[in-house]
Amino acid sequence: MPRPIHASISLAALGHNLDVVRRHLDQAAQAASGRTPSIWAVIKANAYGHGIEAAVAGFSAAQGLAMLDLAEAVRCREAGWGGPILLLEGFFQPADLDLVDRYHLCATVHTREQLDMLAHARLSRRVDIMLKLNSGMNRLGFSADAYGSAHARALQLREQGVVGAIGKMTHFACADGTQGVAGQMQIFQNVTQALGDGPISVCNSAATLRYPQIAVAHGAQAHWVRPGICLYGASPFSDAEAATFGLRSAMSLRSQIIGVQDLPAGADVGYGATFRAERPMRVGVVACGYADGYPRHAGTGTPVTVGGVRTRLVGRVSMDMLMVDLDPVPAAGIGTPVSLWGQDGPSVDEVATAAGTIGYELLCALAPRVPVKRDP
């Protein structure tokens, strides 16, 4: 019998979350008498651990998909995705443009070197690009001073038949916090407003949910949003749960009790003896550890659901096992189901908060040794 741990991916939840985002944008568009933006469903990092093929199926109603990795883009095409695909970091060397051309990909361009590669490429068709502005995050993108000349170079490449559509994009650093997006958005508008029409993309998950009005199109320019984590049922905010937006967990990590210990008062649990029983108690051993992607730094008190009852982790997470308090679940024993996070357990955000991290990390860290089942 295989080890009793698996993750299940709900295609229905993926589709539901995409629909939640679309309705949110529709409401903003109606309120502003504007046009609803299109959605690039972000599926980078193996669709945040959910699987590229599952994401292609779950996000079939999206207008486009966005990711980093060329190999993942190819997998999307092989899985039957015929719509737009955006490479969020663009291409890295001249040879990459062969795949960009062959699979009809749209590329983010954020360096002068990428423009040089395009200028020397031999392509069978024009490449649509999104020219990225560094509006203050100071990660990728042309500076405000350099953006105009980069855009002019892109226009030259379009005249030469190399480039097709030239979009404008940026990325917000604080859409999930109190600083917000106003400062970066002002820089973006100041730099790009005189550069003609073309697609615009500025909103990640947090900005899409909190500032949808800035993505509502007025006039000829098409707007695209780039939601990521919210499409998987996790929250981009530390002060708002995913459920408050109507989002559903798409990944559920489940296991079973494989051992039970009856402890006297004063007994220690796990490596380092970081937990000591204050009274006689029952402890269940769960087949899940940090080698499965569960955070080692999750400590006593991290929520776990055992047999449908919410309880807590106790002691230190081991490579292959963790221990849970069974006192709230007196009927639990060998084989009792355990939900580590997901639809029938705590949210991944709750577990992440208890572990001092974010839900993104836990979803992306699911280990290859964990079997993954796809639910309709």
N, C-alpha and C positions, 0 to 999 in steps of 0.2 A: 504493500500500500504506500502511495506517495505521502510525503510529509503533509500534514493537514493545514496548509496555508495557501491562500490564493488571493488574487485581486480580481474583482469583476469590474468591467467597464460598461456603463449603461449608455447605449446609443440614444435611447429615448431622452435621457438627461442632457446629453450634449445638444440634441436638437431643441429641447425645451429651453435651455439656457441661451442658445442663439436667438430663439423667438422672443425671450424676455428682453434681450438687448435691442432687437429690432423694434419691439413695441415701445420701449423707452425712447428710442430715437424718433419713432413716428409721433409720439406725444409732443416731443420738443419741436418737431417740424410743424405740427398743427398749431401749436401755441405761437410760433413765430411766423406763420404763413410762409414757411420755407419748404425745402425739398429734403426728404430723408436721405442721409448719406448711405453709400454702399459700405459693405462690411468685408474687410480682410480678416478672416478668422485666423488668428495666429496659432500655428501648430509646431513651433520650434521645439527643440529638445525632445524629439519623439512625441510630439503633442503633449508636452508637460507630463511625460511618462505614461500617457494613455494609449499610445500606438498610432502611427501615421495612418494606417488603413482604417482604424476605428474612427479617427478624426475625419477622414475623407467621407466616410459613410454618415457620421453624425452631423457634419456641417455641410451636407449636400445642398442646403438652401442658401448658403453664403454666396455672395457675389465673387469672392476671391479667397485664396489661402495665402498665408505669409509664413516664412520660415527663414532659417539661416543656411541650412546645409543643402548643397546641390544634390547629394544622394537622396535626401528626403524629398526634394522637389521631383526627382525622377520617379521615386516610389509613388508619389501622388499621380503622376501621369500614367504610370503602369496600373494603378488602382482604378483608372477610368476618369480621373478629374480632367475635364476639358476647359475649365475656366481659367481666369488669370491667376498667376502665381507670382508673388513678390518675394525676392531675396532681400531680407532685411539688412544684411551687411554687404550686399552686392557680390561681386566676384573678386577673387584674390590673385589670380595670375592669368596671363593671356589665354592659356589653354581652357580655362573655365568658360570662355565665351563660346566655345564650340557647343557646350551643353546648353548654355543660355539660348543659343540660336536654335539648336536641334529641338529643344523642348518648349520653345516659345515662352521664355521666362521674362518677367519684368525685374529690373535690377535697381536697387538703391545705389546711388553714386555719391560718395562722400569724400573722395580725395582727387587731387589732380592726376595722380598716377592712373586711376581708373579711367579718367577721360583720355589719357594717353593710350591706354590699352584699346579703348574703343576706336580711337583714330587709326590704329594700325591693324584692326581686326578685319578678317575676310568673312562676311556674314551673308547669309542667303535672304535675310529679311531685316527690317529695321527693329531695333531694340527699344522698347519703352523703358524709360528710366524715371526714378524719383530722386531728384537732386536734394540732398539733405543739408539743412542749415543747423549749425551749432548755435542754438539760441540761448545757451546758458548752462546746459548740463555738462558741457565740456567732456563729452565722450566721443561720439562720431559726428562728422559734419564740417562743412566749410564755415569759417568764421563769417561774421556779418560783413566785414570789409572785403572778403574774398568771394562772397557768394555771387555778386553781380558779374564778375569776370568769369566765374565757373558757368554761370547760366549762359553767358554770351558764347562761351566755347561749346556748350551743348547745342545752342542754336546753329552754330557753324556745322556741327556734326549732323544735325538734322538736314541742313541744306545739302550736305554731301551724301545723304541717303543712308547714313549709319544709324541715326537715332530717330525714333518715332515720337510718341508723346513725351513731353517733359513735364513731370510733376514736381511739386514742391512739398517738402515734408520736414518735420522736426520732431523732437521727443521731449516730453515734459519730465522734469526731475521731481516736482513736488505736487503733482495732481492729487496725491493721496493725503496731503498734509495741509497745514494752515497757511503756508505760503501761497499755495494755489498756482494758477497758470497765467495770471494776468500779465506779469512782467515778461515772461517768455513769449506770450502771444503778441504782445505789443512789438517786441523785437521782430518777430516773424512777419507781422503785417508791414512794419516799416521797411523791411528789406525786400519783401516779395511783391508788394502791391503794384509796383510799376513794371513788373516783368511779364505782363501778359497773362492770358488764360492758360489753364492746364489743371490737371488733377491736384488736389490738396489733401494731405493727410497729416494730422497732428495729434489725434486722440488715441491714447492707450486705454486699458480697461478703466483705470481710475477716472480719467478725463471723460471717457464715454458715459460713465454712470453719473458723474458729479457735474460735468459741464457740457452736456450734450448740445446746448445751444450754439457753441462755437463751431460745431461740425455741420450745422444745418445750412444748406447751400441757398444762397440768394444770387440769381444771375446764372451766368454760363458755366462757372467753374464747378466741376464735380468734386464732392468731398468724399473721402474714404476714412473710416475709423478702423483702428487696429486693436480690437479687444483680444486679450489673451486669457489670463487666469480666471476671469469671471465666467468664461465659457465652459470651464470645467467644474463650476460650482463652488469655487473658493473666492474669498473676498480680497480685493486689493487694498482694503482699508483696515487699520488697526482699531478703529472706533465704530465699525459697522459690520455686522455679520452678513454672510452671503444670503441667508434666509430672508433678511429684511428686504432684499430686492426680488425675492421669489426664485432665487437660483437653487438648483439641486445638485448634490454631490454626484459626480459622474464616476468616480473611482471609489470602490469600497474594498478595504483590506480586511480579510477575515481569517480566522484560525480556530483552534480548539484548545481546550484544557487537556494537557497530556500527563499531568501529574498533580497530586494534591499533598500538601504537608499540613499536619496539625501541630501548631506551635504553642509551647507554653509561654507565659509572660516572660519577657526578657530575652527571648530567642532572636538572633540576628538573621537577616535575609540577604543573600546575594553577595557578590564581590564587594569587598571593602566594608561589609557590614554597615552599610549606610542607613539601613532601616532596622529598628528594634521594636518588637511587639510589646506594646504596653499592657496587653492582657492576652489571655489565650485566644487564638484566632486560627482560621483556616486560610491557607495561601494556595492559589492555583498557579501552576506552571503552564505558560502559553508558548506554543511553537511559533515564536516570532522574535527576532532580535535585530541587532544593527546590521548584520550581514544580509538581512532582507530589506533594509532601507528604513527600518524604524529608528528614530533618533536615539543614539546612545545617551545623549544629554537630557532626555526626558526623565524626570525624577519622580519620587513619591508624590502621589496626588494627581498625576496625569490621568485624565478620564479614559476609561475603557468600559465597554459594554459586554457583560457576560450573561448569556442566556436571556437576553433582552432587558437586563437590569444594569443600570449605570453603577459602576464601582470605580476603583482607582488602581493604578500601578503602585507597587511597593518595591523599594530597593533599586538596585542598579540594573539597567538593561544589559544583558549578555549578548554575545555574538549570535546565538541561535534561540535564546529563550528570554522571556521576561516573566515577572511574577505579579499576580493581582490579588487583591483582597477579596476573599469569598464570603466574608461575614454578611454582606448585604444579599448574598445569593445562596442561602443554605442548601438548596437542592442541587447546586452545581457539583459536577464531578468529572471524571474522565470522559472526554468526548463532548462536553458542553460547548456550544458554539461561542466564539468570541469575535466581537467587531472592534478592530483597532481604530478605524475611522471609516466614515462613509454613510450611506443612506440609513442603515439600521444601528448606527453608533454615534460617537461624538464626531463633530465635523473635523476635517483636517486642520482647520484654522485653530480649533480649540487645542488639539494636540500640539500644534506648532507653537502656540502661545505658551503652553506649559513647558515646552522644551526650549523656549527662548529663541525661536526662529520664526519663519513664515511658511505658510502652506505651500508656496511654490517649491521650496526646497524638498519637502517631504514627498510631494507628488513626483518630482523629477528624479528623486533618489531611489525610487522603487527598484529593487535589485533584479537582475536578469534571472536569478534562480527562482523567483516567485512566479508560479504559473499564473497566466492571465486568461480570464474567460470573458468573452464578449456577450453581453446581454442585449436583447432587442431594445 
